[in-house]
Amino acid sequence: SIMGDVDGGPPLGLNSLPHEIILLILQSIDAPSLCMVERVSTQWRKSAQTDALWQNLALRGWDWLLRWKPRALTWKQTYRRLDESNGAAFHVIGGA
């Protein structure tokens, strides 16, 4: 655990977690929390900017609308565009 092992071992710092564990944690949070995580440390920022996490968030919210993303945009940029237009009547990313 982060506070230390049951055996009385030394505490485990957030930065000492393996990248794979960090990604598992980040997969379950929302976009505002993911943006906040980017401020924790360099390692967490790199993990939070992983394109697959933002793709997962975009597809969770707009799978019915999003068939492909524009090549010039990252998944984070695509998510932000969709989120900004959330109140619009209809908004298509990647539509013909």
ABEGO torsion letter per residue (X at the ends): XAAEBAAGBBBBBAAABBAAAAAAAAAABBAAAAAAAAAABAAAAAAAABAAAAAAAAAAAAAAABABBBAABBAAAAAAAAAAAAABABBBBGBX
